[in-house]
Amino acid sequence: MMQEFKDFIAKGNVMDMAVGIIIGAAFTAIVKSMVGDLINPFVGLFMGGVDFTNMYVVLAGEVAEGASLEAAREAGAAVFAWGSFVMAIINFLIIAFVVFMLVRYVNKVKEAAAKAEEEAPAEEAPAGPSELDVLLEIRDAVSK
């Protein structure tokens, strides 16, 4: 069983996946910052200063009017946090768009590289004497 596990881990695609997960986690932090620090202020500006992260409906419990979502949760109230869901959707759409653009760019680079390989003249092997020429040369040298 240990040998099978070692073989599984040693496969290249497992290592590629691990690198992808690590880079994905770092990428998620960047996108989360971009959404929270750059995009949300503009969304709030266009929506009249609305901050979706603190949009919720109290289902049960006592919460002071205008309290943040975090304060409502700390008070033990059952809240329907629809604003957090909206922000999760916005984050997903942004991440999906960025990944789409990245894959699109990589595909274009691959296509350009493949096209360049097809168009590049292949190096021809140096033209040397054929087998027949060599045999004739040997025959002539022996007959002298």
N, CA, C and O atoms as a GROMACS GRO file, in nm:
protein
  576
    1MET      N    1   0.083  -0.119   0.000
    1MET     CA    2   0.000   0.000   0.000
    1MET      C    3   0.088   0.126   0.000
    1MET      O    4   0.057   0.223  -0.068
    2MET      N    5   0.197   0.123   0.076
    2MET     CA    6   0.286   0.239   0.080
    2MET      C    7   0.349   0.265  -0.056
    2MET      O    8   0.366   0.380  -0.096
    3GLN      N    9   0.385   0.157  -0.128
    3GLN     CA   10   0.444   0.174  -0.260
    3GLN      C   11   0.343   0.236  -0.356
    3GLN      O   12   0.379   0.323  -0.436
    4GLU      N   13   0.218   0.191  -0.349
    4GLU     CA   14   0.114   0.250  -0.434
    4GLU      C   15   0.095   0.397  -0.403
    4GLU      O   16   0.077   0.479  -0.494
    5PHE      N   17   0.100   0.432  -0.274
    5PHE     CA   18   0.087   0.572  -0.234
    5PHE      C   19   0.204   0.655  -0.288
    5PHE      O   20   0.184   0.765  -0.338
    6LYS      N   21   0.325   0.601  -0.278
    6LYS     CA   22   0.442   0.671  -0.331
    6LYS      C   23   0.430   0.691  -0.482
    6LYS      O   24   0.462   0.798  -0.533
    7ASP      N   25   0.384   0.588  -0.552
    7ASP     CA   26   0.365   0.600  -0.697
    7ASP      C   27   0.261   0.706  -0.730
    7ASP      O   28   0.277   0.783  -0.824
    8PHE      N   29   0.153   0.709  -0.651
    8PHE     CA   30   0.047   0.808  -0.673
    8PHE      C   31   0.100   0.949  -0.654
    8PHE      O   32   0.074   1.038  -0.736
    9ILE      N   33   0.176   0.971  -0.545
    9ILE     CA   34   0.229   1.104  -0.516
    9ILE      C   35   0.334   1.145  -0.618
    9ILE      O   36   0.346   1.263  -0.651
   10ALA      N   37   0.410   1.049  -0.668
   10ALA     CA   38   0.518   1.080  -0.762
   10ALA      C   39   0.469   1.116  -0.900
   10ALA      O   40   0.546   1.170  -0.981
   11LYS      N   41   0.343   1.089  -0.930
   11LYS     CA   42   0.290   1.124  -1.062
   11LYS      C   43   0.296   1.275  -1.080
   11LYS      O   44   0.272   1.351  -0.986
   12GLY      N   45   0.326   1.317  -1.200
   12GLY     CA   46   0.339   1.459  -1.228
   12GLY      C   47   0.211   1.537  -1.210
   12GLY      O   48   0.214   1.651  -1.163
   13ASN      N   49   0.097   1.478  -1.246
   13ASN     CA   50  -0.028   1.554  -1.237
   13ASN      C   51  -0.067   1.581  -1.092
   13ASN      O   52  -0.136   1.680  -1.066
   14VAL      N   53  -0.027   1.497  -0.997
   14VAL     CA   54  -0.057   1.523  -0.856
   14VAL      C   55   0.021   1.645  -0.809
   14VAL      O   56  -0.032   1.730  -0.738
   15MET      N   57   0.147   1.653  -0.849
   15MET     CA   58   0.229   1.768  -0.810
   15MET      C   59   0.176   1.895  -0.877
   15MET      O   60   0.174   2.001  -0.814
   16ASP      N   61   0.135   1.884  -1.002
   16ASP     CA   62   0.078   2.000  -1.071
   16ASP      C   63  -0.048   2.047  -1.000
   16ASP      O   64  -0.071   2.167  -0.985
   17MET      N   65  -0.129   1.952  -0.955
   17MET     CA   66  -0.252   1.987  -0.884
   17MET      C   67  -0.219   2.057  -0.752
   17MET      O   68  -0.285   2.155  -0.716
   18ALA      N   69  -0.118   2.008  -0.681
   18ALA     CA   70  -0.080   2.070  -0.554
   18ALA      C   71  -0.033   2.214  -0.576
   18ALA      O   72  -0.070   2.304  -0.501
   19VAL      N   73   0.048   2.234  -0.678
   19VAL     CA   74   0.093   2.370  -0.709
   19VAL      C   75  -0.026   2.458  -0.746
   19VAL      O   76  -0.033   2.574  -0.705
   20GLY      N   77  -0.119   2.402  -0.823
   20GLY     CA   78  -0.238   2.477  -0.862
   20GLY      C   79  -0.322   2.518  -0.743
   20GLY      O   80  -0.375   2.630  -0.739
   21ILE      N   81  -0.335   2.430  -0.646
   21ILE     CA   82  -0.414   2.461  -0.526
   21ILE      C   83  -0.348   2.572  -0.446
   21ILE      O   84  -0.415   2.664  -0.398
   22ILE      N   85  -0.217   2.565  -0.432
   22ILE     CA   86  -0.144   2.668  -0.358
   22ILE      C   87  -0.156   2.803  -0.428
   22ILE      O   88  -0.183   2.905  -0.364
   23ILE      N   89  -0.136   2.803  -0.558
   23ILE     CA   90  -0.147   2.929  -0.633
   23ILE      C   91  -0.292   2.979  -0.630
   23ILE      O   92  -0.317   3.099  -0.622
   24GLY      N   93  -0.387   2.886  -0.636
   24GLY     CA   94  -0.528   2.924  -0.630
   24GLY      C   95  -0.563   2.992  -0.499
   24GLY      O   96  -0.640   3.088  -0.497
   25ALA      N   97  -0.507   2.942  -0.389
   25ALA     CA   98  -0.533   3.005  -0.259
   25ALA      C   99  -0.478   3.147  -0.256
   25ALA      O  100  -0.543   3.239  -0.207
   26ALA      N  101  -0.357   3.165  -0.308
   26ALA     CA  102  -0.299   3.299  -0.313
   26ALA      C  103  -0.379   3.389  -0.407
   26ALA      O  104  -0.400   3.507  -0.378
   27PHE      N  105  -0.423   3.334  -0.519
   27PHE     CA  106  -0.501   3.408  -0.616
   27PHE      C  107  -0.634   3.451  -0.556
   27PHE      O  108  -0.681   3.562  -0.582
   28THR      N  109  -0.695   3.364  -0.476
   28THR     CA  110  -0.821   3.396  -0.411
   28THR      C  111  -0.804   3.513  -0.316
   28THR      O  112  -0.892   3.600  -0.308
   29ALA      N  113  -0.693   3.517  -0.244
   29ALA     CA  114  -0.668   3.631  -0.154
   29ALA      C  115  -0.656   3.761  -0.232
   29ALA      O  116  -0.704   3.865  -0.188
   30ILE      N  117  -0.591   3.755  -0.347
   30ILE     CA  118  -0.577   3.875  -0.430
   30ILE      C  119  -0.713   3.921  -0.481
   30ILE      O  120  -0.745   4.039  -0.476
   31VAL      N  121  -0.792   3.826  -0.532
   31VAL     CA  122  -0.924   3.862  -0.585
   31VAL      C  123  -1.015   3.913  -0.474
   31VAL      O  124  -1.091   4.008  -0.495
   32LYS      N  125  -1.007   3.851  -0.356
   32LYS     CA  126  -1.089   3.897  -0.244
   32LYS      C  127  -1.054   4.041  -0.207
   32LYS      O  128  -1.143   4.122  -0.181
   33SER      N  129  -0.926   4.072  -0.207
   33SER     CA  130  -0.884   4.210  -0.180
   33SER      C  131  -0.931   4.303  -0.290
   33SER      O  132  -0.976   4.414  -0.263
   34MET      N  133  -0.919   4.258  -0.416
   34MET     CA  134  -0.962   4.342  -0.528
   34MET      C  135  -1.111   4.373  -0.516
   34MET      O  136  -1.154   4.486  -0.536
   35VAL      N  137  -1.189   4.270  -0.484
   35VAL     CA  138  -1.334   4.291  -0.473
   35VAL      C  139  -1.366   4.380  -0.354
   35VAL      O  140  -1.440   4.477  -0.367
   36GLY      N  141  -1.309   4.348  -0.238
   36GLY     CA  142  -1.341   4.422  -0.116
   36GLY      C  143  -1.286   4.563  -0.114
   36GLY      O  144  -1.352   4.655  -0.063
   37ASP      N  145  -1.166   4.582  -0.169
   37ASP     CA  146  -1.100   4.711  -0.158
   37ASP      C  147  -1.114   4.800  -0.282
   37ASP      O  148  -1.104   4.922  -0.272
   38LEU      N  149  -1.138   4.739  -0.398
   38LEU     CA  150  -1.144   4.820  -0.520
   38LEU      C  151  -1.283   4.823  -0.584
   38LEU      O  152  -1.329   4.929  -0.626
   39ILE      N  153  -1.348   4.709  -0.592
   39ILE     CA  154  -1.476   4.704  -0.664
   39ILE      C  155  -1.594   4.743  -0.576
   39ILE      O  156  -1.681   4.819  -0.618
   40ASN      N  157  -1.597   4.691  -0.453
   40ASN     CA  158  -1.710   4.722  -0.365
   40ASN      C  159  -1.730   4.871  -0.341
   40ASN      O  160  -1.844   4.916  -0.337
   41PRO      N  161  -1.624   4.949  -0.323
   41PRO     CA  162  -1.648   5.093  -0.307
   41PRO      C  163  -1.719   5.156  -0.428
   41PRO      O  164  -1.803   5.244  -0.411
   42PHE      N  165  -1.685   5.110  -0.549
   42PHE     CA  166  -1.752   5.164  -0.667
   42PHE      C  167  -1.897   5.117  -0.674
   42PHE      O  168  -1.986   5.193  -0.710
   43VAL      N  169  -1.920   4.989  -0.639
   43VAL     CA  170  -2.058   4.938  -0.636
   43VAL      C  171  -2.138   5.018  -0.534
   43VAL      O  172  -2.251   5.058  -0.561
   44GLY      N  173  -2.080   5.040  -0.418
   44GLY     CA  174  -2.147   5.118  -0.315
   44GLY      C  175  -2.173   5.261  -0.360
   44GLY      O  176  -2.278   5.318  -0.329
   45LEU      N  177  -2.078   5.320  -0.433
   45LEU     CA  178  -2.094   5.456  -0.483
   45LEU      C  179  -2.211   5.465  -0.581
   45LEU      O  180  -2.293   5.556  -0.574
   46PHE      N  181  -2.218   5.369  -0.672
   46PHE     CA  182  -2.326   5.369  -0.770
   46PHE      C  183  -2.460   5.331  -0.709
   46PHE      O  184  -2.566   5.368  -0.761
   47MET      N  185  -2.456   5.258  -0.598
   47MET     CA  186  -2.580   5.216  -0.531
   47MET      C  187  -2.619   5.313  -0.420
   47MET      O  188  -2.707   5.283  -0.340
   48GLY      N  189  -2.555   5.426  -0.415
   48GLY     CA  190  -2.589   5.526  -0.314
   48GLY      C  191  -2.528   5.496  -0.177
   48GLY      O  192  -2.591   5.523  -0.075
   49GLY      N  193  -2.407   5.442  -0.174
   49GLY     CA  194  -2.340   5.414  -0.048
   49GLY      C  195  -2.381   5.285   0.019
   49GLY      O  196  -2.354   5.266   0.138
   50VAL      N  197  -2.446   5.196  -0.053
   50VAL     CA  198  -2.492   5.070   0.004
   50VAL      C  199  -2.375   4.974   0.015
   50VAL      O  200  -2.298   4.956  -0.080
   51ASP      N  201  -2.361   4.912   0.134
   51ASP     CA  202  -2.260   4.810   0.156
   51ASP      C  203  -2.331   4.676   0.170
   51ASP      O  204  -2.400   4.652   0.269
   52PHE      N  205  -2.315   4.591   0.070
   52PHE     CA  206  -2.388   4.464   0.068
   52PHE      C  207  -2.348   4.371   0.182
   52PHE      O  208  -2.429   4.289   0.225
   53THR      N  209  -2.225   4.383   0.231
   53THR     CA  210  -2.179   4.287   0.332
   53THR      C  211  -2.261   4.295   0.460
   53THR      O  212  -2.268   4.196   0.534
   54ASN      N  213  -2.323   4.407   0.489
   54ASN     CA  214  -2.402   4.422   0.611
   54ASN      C  215  -2.552   4.420   0.585
   54ASN      O  216  -2.630   4.470   0.666
   55MET      N  217  -2.592   4.365   0.473
   55MET     CA  218  -2.734   4.352   0.442
   55MET      C  219  -2.784   4.218   0.494
   55MET      O  220  -2.733   4.113   0.455
   56TYR      N  221  -2.883   4.222   0.580
   56TYR     CA  222  -2.938   4.100   0.637
   56TYR      C  223  -3.078   4.127   0.688
   56TYR      O  224  -3.121   4.241   0.702
   57VAL      N  225  -3.148   4.017   0.714
   57VAL     CA  226  -3.282   4.022   0.772
   57VAL      C  227  -3.277   3.939   0.900
   57VAL      O  228  -3.230   3.825   0.899
   58VAL      N  229  -3.327   3.996   1.009
   58VAL     CA  230  -3.329   3.924   1.136
   58VAL      C  231  -3.448   3.829   1.135
   58VAL      O  232  -3.562   3.871   1.118
   59LEU      N  233  -3.420   3.701   1.153
   59LEU     CA  234  -3.526   3.600   1.156
   59LEU      C  235  -3.575   3.577   1.299
   59LEU      O  236  -3.695   3.558   1.322
   60ALA      N  237  -3.482   3.580   1.394
   60ALA     CA  238  -3.520   3.560   1.534
   60ALA      C  239  -3.413   3.624   1.621
   60ALA      O  240  -3.294   3.614   1.592
   61GLY      N  241  -3.456   3.688   1.728
   61GLY     CA  242  -3.362   3.750   1.820
   61GLY      C  243  -3.374   3.901   1.820
   61GLY      O  244  -3.446   3.958   1.738
   62GLU      N  245  -3.304   3.963   1.911
   62GLU     CA  246  -3.306   4.109   1.924
   62GLU      C  247  -3.176   4.167   1.872
   62GLU      O  248  -3.067   4.129   1.916
   63VAL      N  249  -3.188   4.259   1.777
   63VAL     CA  250  -3.071   4.326   1.720
   63VAL      C  251  -3.103   4.475   1.712
   63VAL      O  252  -3.212   4.514   1.670
   64ALA      N  253  -3.006   4.556   1.753
   64ALA     CA  254  -3.024   4.702   1.745
   64ALA      C  255  -3.034   4.744   1.599
   64ALA      O  256  -2.969   4.688   1.512
   65GLU      N  257  -3.117   4.844   1.575
   65GLU     CA  258  -3.135   4.897   1.439
   65GLU      C  259  -3.002   4.949   1.386
   65GLU      O  260  -2.932   5.025   1.454
   66GLY      N  261  -2.966   4.908   1.264
   66GLY     CA  262  -2.843   4.956   1.200
   66GLY      C  263  -2.718   4.883   1.245
   66GLY      O  264  -2.607   4.923   1.208
   67ALA      N  265  -2.732   4.778   1.323
   67ALA     CA  266  -2.615   4.701   1.368
   67ALA      C  267  -2.555   4.626   1.251
   67ALA      O  268  -2.625   4.587   1.158
   68SER      N  269  -2.424   4.605   1.256
   68SER     CA  270  -2.356   4.532   1.150
   68SER      C  271  -2.394   4.384   1.158
   68SER      O  272  -2.446   4.337   1.259
   69LEU      N  273  -2.366   4.313   1.051
   69LEU     CA  274  -2.394   4.170   1.047
   69LEU      C  275  -2.316   4.097   1.156
   69LEU      O  276  -2.369   4.008   1.222
   70GLU      N  277  -2.193   4.135   1.174
   70GLU     CA  278  -2.109   4.072   1.277
   70GLU      C  279  -2.169   4.095   1.416
   70GLU      O  280  -2.173   4.003   1.498
   71ALA      N  281  -2.216   4.217   1.442
   71ALA     CA  282  -2.277   4.246   1.572
   71ALA      C  283  -2.405   4.166   1.590
   71ALA      O  284  -2.433   4.119   1.701
   72ALA      N  285  -2.483   4.150   1.484
   72ALA     CA  286  -2.607   4.073   1.493
   72ALA      C  287  -2.577   3.926   1.522
   72ALA      O  288  -2.648   3.862   1.601
   73ARG      N  289  -2.473   3.872   1.461
   73ARG     CA  290  -2.436   3.733   1.487
   73ARG      C  291  -2.382   3.716   1.628
   73ARG      O  292  -2.409   3.616   1.694
   74GLU      N  293  -2.304   3.815   1.675
   74GLU     CA  294  -2.252   3.808   1.812
   74GLU      C  295  -2.364   3.816   1.916
   74GLU      O  296  -2.352   3.761   2.025
   75ALA      N  297  -2.471   3.886   1.881
   75ALA     CA  298  -2.585   3.898   1.972
   75ALA      C  299  -2.666   3.768   1.976
   75ALA      O  300  -2.759   3.755   2.056
   76GLY      N  301  -2.630   3.673   1.891
   76GLY     CA  302  -2.699   3.544   1.891
   76GLY      C  303  -2.826   3.542   1.809
   76GLY      O  304  -2.903   3.447   1.820
   77ALA      N  305  -2.849   3.642   1.728
   77ALA     CA  306  -2.970   3.646   1.647
   77ALA      C  307  -2.955   3.556   1.525
   77ALA      O  308  -2.845   3.540   1.471
   78ALA      N  309  -3.065   3.499   1.483
   78ALA     CA  310  -3.068   3.422   1.358
   78ALA      C  311  -3.089   3.522   1.245
   78ALA      O  312  -3.192   3.590   1.240
   79VAL      N  313  -2.992   3.531   1.156
   79VAL     CA  314  -3.000   3.630   1.049
   79VAL      C  315  -2.994   3.562   0.913
   79VAL      O  316  -2.927   3.460   0.895
   80PHE      N  317  -3.065   3.621   0.819
   80PHE     CA  318  -3.062   3.580   0.679
   80PHE      C  319  -2.971   3.680   0.610
   80PHE      O  320  -3.014   3.789   0.573
   81ALA      N  321  -2.843   3.642   0.592
   81ALA     CA  322  -2.740   3.735   0.543
   81ALA      C  323  -2.736   3.733   0.391
   81ALA      O  324  -2.644   3.675   0.332
   82TRP      N  325  -2.831   3.794   0.329
   82TRP     CA  326  -2.838   3.794   0.183
   82TRP      C  327  -2.728   3.880   0.121
   82TRP      O  328  -2.688   3.854   0.008
   83GLY      N  329  -2.681   3.979   0.190
   83GLY     CA  330  -2.574   4.064   0.137
   83GLY      C  331  -2.444   3.988   0.122
   83GLY      O  332  -2.371   4.008   0.024
   84SER      N  333  -2.413   3.901   0.217
   84SER     CA  334  -2.292   3.819   0.206
   84SER      C  335  -2.302   3.726   0.086
   84SER      O  336  -2.203   3.701   0.017
   85PHE      N  337  -2.423   3.676   0.061
   85PHE     CA  338  -2.443   3.589  -0.054
   85PHE      C  339  -2.423   3.666  -0.184
   85PHE      O  340  -2.360   3.614  -0.277
   86VAL      N  341  -2.474   3.788  -0.191
   86VAL     CA  342  -2.456   3.871  -0.310
   86VAL      C  343  -2.306   3.896  -0.332
   86VAL      O  344  -2.258   3.891  -0.446
   87MET      N  345  -2.233   3.923  -0.224
   87MET     CA  346  -2.089   3.947  -0.238
   87MET      C  347  -2.016   3.819  -0.282
   87MET      O  348  -1.920   3.827  -0.358
   88ALA      N  349  -2.061   3.703  -0.235
   88ALA     CA  350  -2.001   3.577  -0.278
   88ALA      C  351  -2.023   3.555  -0.427
   88ALA      O  352  -1.935   3.506  -0.497
   89ILE      N  353  -2.142   3.591  -0.476
   89ILE     CA  354  -2.171   3.578  -0.619
   89ILE      C  355  -2.082   3.673  -0.699
   89ILE      O  356  -2.027   3.634  -0.802
   90ILE      N  357  -2.068   3.797  -0.652
   90ILE     CA  358  -1.982   3.893  -0.721
   90ILE      C  359  -1.838   3.842  -0.723
   90ILE      O  360  -1.771   3.850  -0.826
   91ASN      N  361  -1.789   3.791  -0.609
   91ASN     CA  362  -1.654   3.735  -0.604
   91ASN      C  363  -1.638   3.620  -0.704
   91ASN      O  364  -1.539   3.614  -0.777
   92PHE      N  365  -1.737   3.530  -0.708
   92PHE     CA  366  -1.730   3.418  -0.801
   92PHE      C  367  -1.725   3.466  -0.945
   92PHE      O  368  -1.643   3.418  -1.024
   93LEU      N  369  -1.810   3.561  -0.981
   93LEU     CA  370  -1.813   3.610  -1.119
   93LEU      C  371  -1.681   3.675  -1.157
   93LEU      O  372  -1.634   3.659  -1.270
   94ILE      N  373  -1.622   3.749  -1.065
   94ILE     CA  374  -1.493   3.813  -1.095
   94ILE      C  375  -1.385   3.708  -1.110
   94ILE      O  376  -1.305   3.715  -1.204
   95ILE      N  377  -1.380   3.611  -1.020
   95ILE     CA  378  -1.279   3.505  -1.029
   95ILE      C  379  -1.299   3.426  -1.159
   95ILE      O  380  -1.201   3.397  -1.228
   96ALA      N  381  -1.423   3.392  -1.191
   96ALA     CA  382  -1.450   3.318  -1.314
   96ALA      C  383  -1.406   3.397  -1.436
   96ALA      O  384  -1.351   3.340  -1.530
   97PHE      N  385  -1.431   3.527  -1.437
   97PHE     CA  386  -1.391   3.610  -1.551
   97PHE      C  387  -1.239   3.616  -1.563
   97PHE      O  388  -1.186   3.606  -1.673
   98VAL      N  389  -1.170   3.634  -1.451
   98VAL     CA  390  -1.023   3.642  -1.454
   98VAL      C  391  -0.965   3.508  -1.501
   98VAL      O  392  -0.871   3.506  -1.581
   99VAL      N  393  -1.018   3.397  -1.451
   99VAL     CA  394  -0.969   3.266  -1.495
   99VAL      C  395  -0.998   3.246  -1.644
   99VAL      O  396  -0.914   3.194  -1.716
  100PHE      N  397  -1.116   3.287  -1.690
  100PHE     CA  398  -1.149   3.279  -1.831
  100PHE      C  399  -1.049   3.357  -1.916
  100PHE      O  400  -1.001   3.307  -2.017
  101MET      N  401  -1.017   3.478  -1.873
  101MET     CA  402  -0.921   3.560  -1.948
  101MET      C  403  -0.782   3.496  -1.947
  101MET      O  404  -0.712   3.499  -2.048
  102LEU      N  405  -0.744   3.438  -1.835
  102LEU     CA  406  -0.614   3.372  -1.825
  102LEU      C  407  -0.608   3.251  -1.917
  102LEU      O  408  -0.510   3.234  -1.990
  103VAL      N  409  -0.711   3.167  -1.915
  103VAL     CA  410  -0.714   3.049  -2.002
  103VAL      C  411  -0.717   3.092  -2.148
  103VAL      O  412  -0.652   3.031  -2.233
  104ARG      N  413  -0.792   3.194  -2.177
  104ARG     CA  414  -0.801   3.246  -2.315
  104ARG      C  415  -0.664   3.292  -2.364
  104ARG      O  416  -0.625   3.264  -2.477
  105TYR      N  417  -0.591   3.363  -2.277
  105TYR     CA  418  -0.457   3.410  -2.313
  105TYR      C  419  -0.362   3.292  -2.334
  105TYR      O  420  -0.286   3.291  -2.431
  106VAL      N  421  -0.365   3.194  -2.245
  106VAL     CA  422  -0.278   3.077  -2.258
  106VAL      C  423  -0.308   3.002  -2.387
  106VAL      O  424  -0.216   2.957  -2.456
  107ASN      N  425  -0.436   2.987  -2.421
  107ASN     CA  426  -0.473   2.919  -2.545
  107ASN      C  427  -0.423   2.994  -2.667
  107ASN      O  428  -0.378   2.932  -2.763
  108LYS      N  429  -0.429   3.127  -2.665
  108LYS     CA  430  -0.378   3.206  -2.776
  108LYS      C  431  -0.228   3.190  -2.791
  108LYS      O  432  -0.176   3.181  -2.902
  109VAL      N  433  -0.157   3.187  -2.677
  109VAL     CA  434  -0.012   3.169  -2.682
  109VAL      C  435   0.022   3.031  -2.738
  109VAL      O  436   0.114   3.017  -2.819
  110LYS      N  437  -0.052   2.928  -2.696
  110LYS     CA  438  -0.029   2.792  -2.747
  110LYS      C  439  -0.055   2.786  -2.896
  110LYS      O  440   0.022   2.724  -2.971
  111GLU      N  441  -0.165   2.849  -2.941
  111GLU     CA  442  -0.197   2.848  -3.084
  111GLU      C  443  -0.089   2.919  -3.164
  111GLU      O  444  -0.051   2.873  -3.272
  112ALA      N  445  -0.040   3.031  -3.112
  112ALA     CA  446   0.066   3.104  -3.182
  112ALA      C  447   0.194   3.021  -3.189
  112ALA      O  448   0.262   3.021  -3.292
  113ALA      N  449   0.226   2.951  -3.082
  113ALA     CA  450   0.346   2.867  -3.082
  113ALA      C  451   0.330   2.751  -3.180
  113ALA      O  452   0.425   2.716  -3.251
  114ALA      N  453   0.212   2.690  -3.183
  114ALA     CA  454   0.188   2.579  -3.277
  114ALA      C  455   0.194   2.628  -3.420
  114ALA      O  456   0.247   2.559  -3.508
  115LYS      N  457   0.140   2.746  -3.444
  115LYS     CA  458   0.141   2.803  -3.579
  115LYS      C  459   0.284   2.835  -3.622
  115LYS      O  460   0.321   2.813  -3.738
  116ALA      N  461   0.364   2.887  -3.529
  116ALA     CA  462   0.503   2.918  -3.560
  116ALA      C  463   0.582   2.791  -3.591
  116ALA      O  464   0.670   2.792  -3.678
  117GLU      N  465   0.553   2.683  -3.521
  117GLU     CA  466   0.621   2.556  -3.549
  117GLU      C  467   0.584   2.503  -3.686
  117GLU      O  468   0.669   2.449  -3.758
  118GLU      N  469   0.457   2.518  -3.724
  118GLU     CA  470   0.412   2.470  -3.854
  118GLU      C  471   0.474   2.551  -3.967
  118GLU      O  472   0.510   2.496  -4.071
  119GLU      N  473   0.488   2.681  -3.946
  119GLU     CA  474   0.539   2.769  -4.051
  119GLU      C  475   0.690   2.767  -4.061
  119GLU      O  476   0.746   2.798  -4.166
  120ALA      N  477   0.757   2.730  -3.954
  120ALA     CA  478   0.904   2.728  -3.954
  120ALA      C  479   0.951   2.617  -4.045
  120ALA      O  480   0.903   2.504  -4.038
  121PRO      N  481   1.048   2.649  -4.133
  121PRO     CA  482   1.099   2.544  -4.221
  121PRO      C  483   1.175   2.440  -4.138
  121PRO      O  484   1.259   2.473  -4.055
  122ALA      N  485   1.143   2.317  -4.164
  122ALA     CA  486   1.209   2.209  -4.092
  122ALA      C  487   1.352   2.195  -4.143
  122ALA      O  488   1.377   2.205  -4.263
  123GLU      N  489   1.443   2.173  -4.052
  123GLU     CA  490   1.582   2.155  -4.092
  123GLU      C  491   1.595   2.022  -4.163
  123GLU      O  492   1.556   1.917  -4.112
  124GLU      N  493   1.649   2.030  -4.283
  124GLU     CA  494   1.667   1.908  -4.360
  124GLU      C  495   1.799   1.844  -4.320
  124GLU      O  496   1.897   1.913  -4.291
  125ALA      N  497   1.799   1.715  -4.319
  125ALA     CA  498   1.923   1.643  -4.290
  125ALA      C  499   2.021   1.672  -4.402
  125ALA      O  500   1.984   1.682  -4.518
  126PRO      N  501   2.148   1.686  -4.366
  126PRO     CA  502   2.246   1.715  -4.471
  126PRO      C  503   2.245   1.602  -4.575
  126PRO      O  504   2.248   1.483  -4.543
  127ALA      N  505   2.241   1.645  -4.700
  127ALA     CA  506   2.236   1.547  -4.808
  127ALA      C  507   2.373   1.483  -4.821
  127ALA      O  508   2.471   1.549  -4.855
  128GLY      N  509   2.379   1.356  -4.793
  128GLY     CA  510   2.504   1.282  -4.806
  128GLY      C  511   2.489   1.180  -4.917
  128GLY      O  512   2.385   1.172  -4.982
  129PRO      N  513   2.591   1.106  -4.936
  129PRO     CA  514   2.580   1.005  -5.042
  129PRO      C  515   2.482   0.896  -5.002
  129PRO      O  516   2.470   0.861  -4.884
  130SER      N  517   2.414   0.846  -5.099
  130SER     CA  518   2.319   0.739  -5.073
  130SER      C  519   2.395   0.608  -5.052
  130SER      O  520   2.516   0.601  -5.073
  131GLU      N  521   2.324   0.506  -5.012
  131GLU     CA  522   2.386   0.375  -4.988
  131GLU      C  523   2.446   0.321  -5.117
  131GLU      O  524   2.554   0.260  -5.117
  132LEU      N  525   2.376   0.344  -5.227
  132LEU     CA  526   2.426   0.298  -5.356
  132LEU      C  527   2.555   0.368  -5.392
  132LEU      O  528   2.649   0.305  -5.440
  133ASP      N  529   2.562   0.499  -5.368
  133ASP     CA  530   2.683   0.575  -5.398
  133ASP      C  531   2.801   0.522  -5.318
  133ASP      O  532   2.911   0.509  -5.371
  134VAL      N  533   2.780   0.492  -5.191
  134VAL     CA  534   2.887   0.441  -5.106
  134VAL      C  535   2.935   0.305  -5.157
  134VAL      O  536   3.055   0.280  -5.164
  135LEU      N  537   2.840   0.218  -5.194
  135LEU     CA  538   2.878   0.086  -5.244
  135LEU      C  539   2.956   0.096  -5.376
  135LEU      O  540   3.053   0.024  -5.397
  136LEU      N  541   2.912   0.186  -5.463
  136LEU     CA  542   2.985   0.206  -5.589
  136LEU      C  543   3.125   0.258  -5.565
  136LEU      O  544   3.220   0.219  -5.632
  137GLU      N  545   3.137   0.348  -5.467
  137GLU     CA  546   3.268   0.403  -5.434
  137GLU      C  547   3.360   0.294  -5.380
  137GLU      O  548   3.478   0.290  -5.414
  138ILE      N  549   3.306   0.206  -5.295
  138ILE     CA  550   3.386   0.095  -5.240
  138ILE      C  551   3.428   0.001  -5.354
  138ILE      O  552   3.543  -0.043  -5.359
  139ARG      N  553   3.335  -0.028  -5.443
  139ARG     CA  554   3.366  -0.117  -5.556
  139ARG      C  555   3.478  -0.059  -5.642
  139ARG      O  556   3.570  -0.130  -5.682
  140ASP      N  557   3.468   0.073  -5.669
  140ASP     CA  558   3.570   0.137  -5.751
  140ASP      C  559   3.705   0.137  -5.681
  140ASP      O  560   3.808   0.119  -5.744
  141ALA      N  561   3.705   0.159  -5.546
  141ALA     CA  562   3.831   0.161  -5.472
  141ALA      C  563   3.894   0.022  -5.468
  141ALA      O  564   4.016   0.010  -5.474
  142VAL      N  565   3.814  -0.083  -5.457
  142VAL     CA  566   3.865  -0.220  -5.451
  142VAL      C  567   3.916  -0.263  -5.588
  142VAL      O  568   4.015  -0.336  -5.598
  143SER      N  569   3.851  -0.219  -5.693
  143SER     CA  570   3.891  -0.262  -5.828
  143SER      C  571   4.019  -0.193  -5.874
  143SER      O  572   4.076  -0.237  -5.974
  144LYS      N  573   4.067  -0.093  -5.810
  144LYS     CA  574   4.189  -0.023  -5.852
  144LYS      C  575   4.309  -0.094  -5.810
  144LYS      O  576   4.420  -0.048  -5.837
   0.00000   0.00000   0.00000
